[in-house]
């Protein structure tokens, strides 16, 4: 899954407003009805709205307009009946105590007028409202996880390595970040441009990142401060994540070895420089508390020998992207299945890539020829199916395929275009897209590739 924190600017899950809280719009209205916080009528929506919801694109604006009043109504119901500790009042108090190390900071942050997302009601300004929302989200997520486990399913989460500059994390713990007296970052995060512009077509980041680099704008950590408190903030962050997920993808894993620092007074990543980070110390601290670390290390791009040693020392899975394997260079060849180690997770493409169908239409004839020669004749007519088969039959311990590729969708279904601030994070699966035929096809492939059981 993409990160589930409260989305940031552009509704981006990788610029979440908290490393601990859950996005309020993920709350299930149906669950609130079942838990007696709302009447049955709350789940009814008009035909026009239902049709609009089923066109393959989500509208954060429309969802907020619909859900926000319902969440407030659920909170008012809770307040009214809580006097005798009804409607799970005791569970609410237990949740507040258990998550106190981050919840109070989040509620104070979320109730600040300047932080509100297009709403300005009395409930919005009440920290107790935001605590209630996180309480119901925690209950619903726990219920989802139990439901999955009962069916022998496991959930894979995603933990961004950096925090957004306008997040509750930075506001509540400025001592852990490299900020000036005004609370502004002294250096910013990003990635450098490629040394060879011709590598653009091969990049897992996308051409924009390779040609010009990227300025992400997150503050860097003050690592000495984290070390002095024995990595307590990080351990709390990982503990909260592992309460929700069975396996976690660590985004931008290279940040545990080195980080690219860009001066705040420039928007040009070419002025940045790499600096070492104490990731080995941090991972060792996490391993002491949690044992073997259930992490997938996003080690794409600059996969240096040093980074591989760090990843392997802690027994983490690396990543491979099939779309990057057909451009005829030694670097591209690392992404071909016959060169995979077992300890990796293979993806036809990630959220930062085009769909396989869109990728196939965009690549040149020589790359298509390589892909067809490797994947077989069906690659020309069903490239997404061919990629899925390559992933499933590869040596990789894990094969992860975007739903867009399982459905064979084109570039309009792409989740994110790196470097473009708007129009992302909106793809939505339509009702009826998942069929018995698709389920049988996947089950047959998983069985043939010995990926069942």
C-alpha positions as CSV (number, residue, x, y, z in Angstrom):
1,X,0.0,0.0,0.0
2,X,1.0,3.6,-0.3
3,X,1.6,5.4,3.0
4,X,-1.6,5.9,4.9
5,X,-0.7,9.1,6.8
6,X,-2.7,12.3,6.5
7,X,-1.9,13.4,2.9
8,X,0.0,16.6,2.3
9,X,0.1,19.1,-0.5
10,X,-1.3,17.8,-3.7
11,X,-2.9,15.0,-1.6
12,X,0.5,13.3,-1.7
13,X,0.9,10.4,0.7
14,X,4.7,10.9,0.7
15,X,4.4,14.4,2.2
16,X,2.2,13.2,5.0
17,X,1.3,15.6,7.8
18,X,2.2,13.0,10.4
19,X,4.3,9.9,10.6
20,X,1.9,8.3,13.1
21,X,-1.7,9.5,12.4
22,X,-3.9,7.9,9.7
23,X,-5.6,9.9,6.9
24,X,-9.1,10.8,8.1
25,X,-10.7,10.2,4.7
26,X,-9.8,6.5,5.0
27,X,-12.5,6.2,7.7
28,X,-15.3,3.8,6.7
29,X,-18.7,5.3,7.1
30,X,-20.2,1.8,6.9
31,X,-18.2,0.8,9.9
32,X,-19.4,3.8,11.8
33,X,-23.0,2.8,11.0
34,X,-22.3,-0.8,12.2
35,X,-20.8,0.6,15.4
36,X,-23.9,2.8,16.1
37,X,-22.2,6.1,15.6
38,X,-24.3,7.0,12.6
39,X,-27.8,6.0,11.2
40,X,-28.1,3.7,8.3
41,X,-29.1,6.6,6.1
42,X,-25.5,7.9,6.3
43,X,-24.3,5.4,3.8
44,X,-26.7,6.5,1.1
45,X,-25.4,8.6,-1.8
46,X,-27.1,9.8,-4.9
47,X,-26.9,8.0,-8.2
48,X,-24.9,10.9,-9.8
49,X,-22.3,10.8,-7.0
50,X,-22.1,7.0,-7.2
51,X,-21.5,7.1,-11.0
52,X,-18.9,9.8,-10.5
53,X,-17.1,7.6,-8.0
54,X,-16.9,4.8,-10.5
55,X,-15.0,6.5,-13.3
56,X,-11.5,5.5,-12.3
57,X,-10.5,8.8,-10.7
58,X,-10.9,9.7,-7.0
59,X,-11.8,13.2,-6.0
60,X,-10.4,14.2,-2.6
61,X,-12.4,17.4,-2.7
62,X,-15.7,15.5,-3.2
63,X,-14.9,12.9,-0.6
64,X,-14.0,15.6,2.0
65,X,-17.2,17.4,1.3
66,X,-19.2,14.2,1.9
67,X,-17.4,12.6,4.8
68,X,-16.4,15.5,6.9
69,X,-20.0,16.3,8.2
70,X,-20.5,12.5,8.8
71,X,-17.4,12.3,10.9
72,X,-18.5,15.3,12.9
73,X,-21.9,13.7,13.4
74,X,-20.3,10.5,14.7
75,X,-18.1,12.5,17.1
76,X,-21.2,14.4,18.5
77,X,-22.9,11.0,19.0
78,X,-19.9,9.8,20.8
79,X,-19.8,12.8,23.1
80,X,-23.5,12.6,23.9
81,X,-23.3,9.0,25.0
82,X,-19.9,8.9,26.5
83,X,-20.9,10.2,29.9
84,X,-21.5,6.6,31.1
85,X,-18.6,5.3,29.1
86,X,-21.0,4.1,26.4
87,X,-20.0,3.7,22.7
88,X,-16.6,2.3,23.7
89,X,-15.6,5.2,25.9
90,X,-13.3,3.0,27.9
91,X,-11.6,1.8,24.7
92,X,-11.2,5.4,23.6
93,X,-9.4,6.3,26.9
94,X,-7.2,3.3,26.6
95,X,-6.3,4.3,23.0
96,X,-5.4,7.9,24.1
97,X,-3.1,6.5,26.9
98,X,-1.5,3.9,24.6
99,X,-0.7,6.4,21.8
100,X,0.0,9.4,24.0
101,X,3.5,9.9,22.8
102,X,2.3,11.1,19.4
103,X,-1.5,11.6,19.6
104,X,-1.6,14.7,21.7
105,X,0.9,16.4,19.4
106,X,-1.2,15.4,16.4
107,X,-4.4,16.6,17.9
108,X,-2.9,20.0,18.8
109,X,-1.5,20.3,15.3
110,X,-4.7,19.2,13.5
111,X,-6.9,21.6,15.4
112,X,-4.8,24.7,14.6
113,X,-6.9,26.9,12.2
114,X,-4.0,27.3,9.7
115,X,-3.9,23.5,9.4
116,X,-7.5,22.8,8.5
117,X,-8.3,21.4,5.1
118,X,-11.2,23.4,3.6
119,X,-13.3,23.3,6.8
120,X,-13.7,25.5,9.8
121,X,-16.3,24.1,12.2
122,X,-16.3,23.9,16.0
123,X,-15.3,20.2,15.9
124,X,-12.3,21.1,13.7
125,X,-10.9,23.2,16.5
126,X,-11.4,20.6,19.1
127,X,-8.4,18.3,19.8
128,X,-10.8,15.7,21.2
129,X,-12.5,15.4,17.8
130,X,-9.2,14.6,16.1
131,X,-8.4,12.1,18.9
132,X,-11.8,10.4,18.2
133,X,-11.1,10.2,14.5
134,X,-7.7,8.5,15.1
135,X,-9.5,6.2,17.6
136,X,-12.1,5.0,15.1
137,X,-9.4,4.7,12.4
138,X,-7.3,2.6,14.7
139,X,-10.3,0.3,15.5
140,X,-11.2,0.0,11.8
141,X,-7.6,-0.7,10.8
142,X,-7.2,-3.4,13.4
143,X,-10.5,-4.9,12.2
144,X,-9.2,-4.9,8.6
145,X,-5.9,-6.6,9.7
146,X,-7.7,-9.3,11.6
147,X,-10.0,-9.9,8.6
148,X,-6.9,-10.3,6.4
149,X,-5.1,-12.6,8.8
150,X,-8.2,-14.8,9.1
151,X,-7.8,-15.3,5.3
152,X,-4.0,-15.9,5.5
153,X,-3.4,-12.5,3.9
154,X,-0.6,-10.1,5.0
155,X,-0.5,-6.3,4.6
156,X,2.6,-4.5,3.3
157,X,2.9,-0.8,4.2
158,X,5.2,2.0,3.1
159,X,7.3,4.2,5.4
160,X,8.7,7.4,3.8
161,X,12.1,8.1,5.2
162,X,11.6,11.9,5.5
163,X,9.0,14.2,7.1
164,X,7.2,17.1,5.4
165,X,8.3,20.5,6.6
166,X,4.7,21.4,7.6
167,X,4.1,18.2,9.4
168,X,3.2,17.6,13.1
169,X,6.5,15.7,13.4
170,X,8.6,18.8,12.6
171,X,6.3,21.1,14.6
172,X,6.2,19.0,17.7
173,X,9.9,17.9,17.7
174,X,11.9,20.7,16.0
175,X,15.0,19.6,18.0
176,X,15.2,16.4,15.8
177,X,15.5,18.3,12.5
178,X,18.0,20.7,11.0
179,X,16.1,24.0,11.3
180,X,17.0,27.6,11.9
181,X,15.6,29.8,14.7
182,X,12.5,30.5,12.6
183,X,11.8,26.8,12.2
184,X,12.8,26.8,8.5
185,X,15.0,23.9,7.1
186,X,18.7,24.9,6.7
187,X,19.1,22.2,4.0
188,X,16.5,20.4,1.9
189,X,16.1,16.8,0.6
190,X,16.1,15.7,-3.0
191,X,18.0,13.7,-5.6
192,X,20.8,14.8,-7.9
193,X,20.7,14.8,-11.7
194,X,22.1,11.9,-13.5
195,X,25.7,12.1,-14.6
196,X,24.6,10.7,-18.0
197,X,21.4,12.4,-19.4
198,X,21.1,9.4,-21.8
199,X,20.2,7.3,-18.8
200,X,16.8,9.1,-18.6
201,X,14.9,6.3,-20.4
202,X,16.2,3.7,-18.0
203,X,15.5,5.5,-14.7
204,X,13.2,4.1,-12.1
205,X,12.6,7.7,-11.0
206,X,11.4,9.0,-14.4
207,X,13.1,11.3,-16.9
208,X,12.5,14.5,-14.8
209,X,14.5,13.2,-11.9
210,X,17.4,12.0,-14.0
211,X,17.8,15.0,-16.2
212,X,17.4,17.7,-13.7
213,X,17.4,16.1,-10.3
214,X,14.5,16.7,-7.8
215,X,14.0,19.1,-4.9
216,X,11.7,17.4,-2.5
217,X,11.9,20.1,0.2
218,X,11.8,18.0,3.4
219,X,14.1,19.0,6.2
220,X,17.0,16.7,7.1
221,X,17.3,15.0,10.4
222,X,19.6,16.2,13.2
223,X,21.1,12.8,13.6
224,X,23.1,13.7,16.8
225,X,19.8,14.5,18.5
226,X,18.3,11.2,17.5
227,X,21.3,9.3,18.7
228,X,21.3,11.2,22.1
229,X,17.8,9.9,22.8
230,X,18.7,6.4,21.7
231,X,16.6,6.6,18.5
232,X,13.4,6.8,20.6
233,X,11.4,8.8,17.9
234,X,12.3,6.3,15.2
235,X,11.6,3.3,17.4
236,X,8.1,4.8,18.2
237,X,7.5,5.5,14.5
238,X,8.4,1.9,13.4
239,X,6.5,0.4,16.3
240,X,3.3,2.2,15.3
241,X,3.8,1.2,11.7
242,X,4.3,-2.5,12.6
243,X,1.1,-2.4,14.6
244,X,-0.7,-1.8,11.3
245,X,1.4,-3.8,8.8
246,X,3.2,-7.2,8.6
247,X,5.9,-6.0,6.2
248,X,7.1,-2.5,5.5
249,X,8.7,-0.9,2.4
250,X,11.3,1.7,3.5
251,X,11.1,4.5,0.9
252,X,14.5,5.9,-0.2
253,X,16.5,3.4,1.7
254,X,19.7,5.1,0.5
255,X,19.0,7.7,3.1
256,X,20.2,5.2,5.7
257,X,23.6,5.3,4.2
258,X,23.8,8.8,2.8
259,X,21.5,11.8,2.1
260,X,21.6,14.4,-0.6
261,X,21.5,17.9,0.9
262,X,20.4,20.9,-1.2
263,X,20.9,24.5,0.2
264,X,17.6,26.0,1.1
265,X,18.3,29.2,-0.9
266,X,18.3,27.4,-4.2
267,X,15.9,25.3,-6.3
268,X,18.7,23.7,-8.3
269,X,19.6,20.1,-7.1
270,X,22.9,20.5,-8.9
271,X,24.1,22.6,-6.0
272,X,23.6,19.7,-3.5
273,X,26.0,17.2,-2.0
274,X,25.9,13.8,-0.5
275,X,26.6,13.4,3.2
276,X,26.9,10.2,5.3
277,X,24.1,9.2,7.7
278,X,24.2,6.9,10.7
279,X,21.7,4.5,9.3
280,X,23.6,1.4,10.5
281,X,23.3,2.6,14.1
282,X,19.6,3.3,13.6
283,X,18.9,-0.1,12.0
284,X,20.8,-1.9,14.7
285,X,18.7,-0.1,17.4
286,X,15.5,-1.1,15.6
287,X,16.8,-4.7,15.3
288,X,17.5,-4.8,19.1
289,X,13.9,-3.9,19.8
290,X,12.0,-5.7,17.0
291,X,14.2,-8.6,16.1
292,X,14.6,-9.4,12.4
293,X,13.4,-6.4,10.5
294,X,10.4,-7.0,8.2
295,X,11.5,-4.4,5.7
296,X,11.7,-4.1,1.9
297,X,14.5,-1.6,1.2
298,X,13.7,0.7,-1.7
299,X,17.3,0.6,-3.0
300,X,16.5,1.8,-6.6
301,X,18.7,4.2,-8.5
302,X,22.1,4.5,-6.8
303,X,22.5,0.8,-5.7
304,X,26.1,1.1,-4.5
305,X,28.1,-1.8,-3.0
306,X,28.0,0.0,0.3
307,X,24.3,0.2,0.3
308,X,23.9,-3.4,-0.6
309,X,26.2,-4.4,2.3
310,X,24.0,-2.4,4.7
311,X,20.8,-3.9,3.3
312,X,22.2,-7.5,3.5
313,X,23.6,-7.1,7.0
314,X,20.1,-6.7,8.3
315,X,18.6,-9.3,6.0
316,X,16.3,-6.9,4.1
317,X,14.7,-7.5,0.8
318,X,15.9,-5.1,-2.0
319,X,13.8,-4.1,-5.0
320,X,13.9,-4.7,-8.7
321,X,11.8,-2.9,-11.4
322,X,11.2,-4.9,-14.5
323,X,10.5,-1.9,-16.7
324,X,14.1,-0.7,-16.2
325,X,15.6,-3.9,-17.5
326,X,15.3,-3.6,-21.3
327,X,17.6,-0.8,-22.3
328,X,20.8,-2.7,-23.1
329,X,23.2,-1.4,-20.4
330,X,24.9,-3.2,-17.5
331,X,22.8,-1.2,-15.1
332,X,19.6,-2.2,-16.9
333,X,20.6,-5.9,-16.9
334,X,20.5,-5.9,-13.0
335,X,16.7,-5.5,-13.4
336,X,16.3,-8.6,-15.5
337,X,15.0,-11.7,-13.6
338,X,17.8,-14.0,-14.4
339,X,20.2,-11.7,-12.5
340,X,18.0,-11.4,-9.3
341,X,19.1,-12.6,-5.9
342,X,16.4,-14.4,-4.0
343,X,16.3,-11.8,-1.3
344,X,14.4,-9.1,-3.3
345,X,11.0,-8.0,-4.3
346,X,10.2,-7.6,-8.0
347,X,7.7,-5.1,-9.4
348,X,6.8,-4.6,-13.0
349,X,6.6,-0.9,-12.0
350,X,6.0,1.1,-8.9
351,X,3.7,4.0,-8.2
352,X,6.4,6.3,-9.7
353,X,6.4,4.5,-13.1
354,X,3.9,4.5,-15.9
355,X,1.7,1.4,-16.1
356,X,3.2,-1.4,-18.2
357,X,0.8,-0.7,-21.1
358,X,1.7,3.0,-21.0
359,X,5.4,2.1,-20.7
360,X,5.3,-0.3,-23.7
361,X,3.8,2.4,-25.9
362,X,6.4,4.9,-24.9
363,X,9.6,2.9,-25.3
364,X,11.6,2.8,-28.6
365,X,11.7,-0.1,-31.0
366,X,15.0,-1.5,-29.8
367,X,13.7,-1.7,-26.2
368,X,10.5,-3.3,-27.5
369,X,12.6,-5.8,-29.4
370,X,14.6,-6.7,-26.2
371,X,11.4,-7.0,-24.2
372,X,9.7,-9.3,-26.8
373,X,12.9,-11.5,-27.1
374,X,13.0,-11.9,-23.3
375,X,9.3,-12.2,-22.4
376,X,8.1,-14.1,-25.5
377,X,5.7,-13.3,-28.4
378,X,2.8,-12.4,-26.1
379,X,4.7,-9.4,-24.9
380,X,3.7,-7.5,-28.1
381,X,0.0,-7.9,-27.6
382,X,-0.3,-8.3,-23.8
383,X,2.7,-6.5,-22.3
384,X,1.2,-6.3,-18.8
385,X,0.4,-10.0,-18.6
386,X,3.9,-10.8,-19.9
387,X,5.4,-8.6,-17.2
388,X,3.3,-10.2,-14.5
389,X,4.4,-13.6,-15.6
390,X,8.1,-12.5,-15.5
391,X,7.6,-11.2,-12.0
392,X,5.9,-14.3,-10.7
393,X,8.4,-16.8,-12.3
394,X,11.5,-14.8,-11.2
395,X,13.7,-16.0,-8.4
396,X,12.6,-13.0,-6.2
397,X,11.1,-13.9,-2.8
398,X,8.3,-11.5,-3.4
399,X,6.5,-10.4,-6.6
400,X,4.3,-7.3,-6.3
401,X,2.1,-6.1,-9.2
402,X,0.1,-2.9,-9.3
403,X,-3.6,-3.4,-9.7
404,X,-3.4,-1.2,-12.8
405,X,-1.1,-3.7,-14.4
406,X,-3.2,-6.7,-13.4
407,X,-6.1,-4.9,-15.2
408,X,-3.9,-4.0,-18.2
409,X,-4.7,-0.3,-17.9
410,X,-3.0,2.4,-19.9
411,X,-1.2,5.6,-18.9
412,X,-4.3,7.4,-17.7
413,X,-4.3,5.0,-14.7
414,X,-0.7,6.0,-13.7
415,X,-0.6,6.8,-10.0
416,X,2.3,9.4,-9.9
417,X,4.4,11.4,-12.3
418,X,7.6,12.5,-10.4
419,X,8.3,16.2,-10.6
420,X,4.7,17.1,-11.5
421,X,3.0,18.6,-8.4
422,X,-0.7,18.1,-9.5
423,X,-2.9,15.4,-11.0
424,X,-1.4,12.5,-9.0
425,X,-2.6,10.0,-6.4
426,X,-6.1,9.9,-7.9
427,X,-6.4,6.5,-9.7
428,X,-9.3,4.5,-8.3
429,X,-10.3,0.9,-9.2
430,X,-13.9,0.8,-10.5
431,X,-16.6,-1.5,-9.3
432,X,-16.6,-4.6,-11.4
433,X,-12.9,-4.4,-12.4
434,X,-12.1,-7.4,-10.3
435,X,-13.6,-10.5,-11.9
436,X,-13.7,-14.3,-11.2
437,X,-11.8,-14.7,-14.5
438,X,-8.9,-12.5,-13.2
439,X,-8.8,-14.3,-9.9
440,X,-8.6,-17.7,-11.6
441,X,-5.9,-16.4,-13.9
442,X,-3.8,-15.1,-11.0
443,X,-4.4,-18.3,-9.0
444,X,-3.2,-20.5,-11.9
445,X,-0.1,-18.3,-12.4
446,X,0.7,-18.3,-8.7
447,X,0.3,-22.1,-8.5
448,X,2.5,-22.7,-11.6
449,X,5.2,-20.4,-10.2
450,X,5.0,-22.1,-6.8
451,X,4.0,-18.9,-5.1
452,X,1.2,-20.4,-3.1
453,X,1.5,-21.8,0.5
